[in-house]
Amino acid sequence: MARICELTGKGRMTGHNVSHANNKTKRVFLPNLQNVTLMSEKLDRSFKFRVSTHGLRSVEHNGGLDNWLLKTSDEKLSANALKVKRELVKASAAV
């Protein structure tokens, strides 16, 4: 399972451990991923995502899952999130 946020596309980053003697060794920084269930108000359903804590704060800041998905570009979203976004667009076009 890839360690990538399904809503923001945030993935692993690389860097260095730096010792007191300034020796540098490679290391990996992983995002803080959480399994969460987010509710869609327009679809009246809940969806399970694997989201970073930063992404979860961003979703709440934008007013919920529906607003976040409609504002975010398709390149950042996972296949599961894209499916939900298509359902949202279809539901909003029908109304």
Summary of the structure (lengths in Angstrom):
residues: 95
radius of gyration: 16.9
end to end distance: 37.1
largest distance: 64.5
contacts: 243
relative contact order: 0.20
helix: 34%
strand: 29%
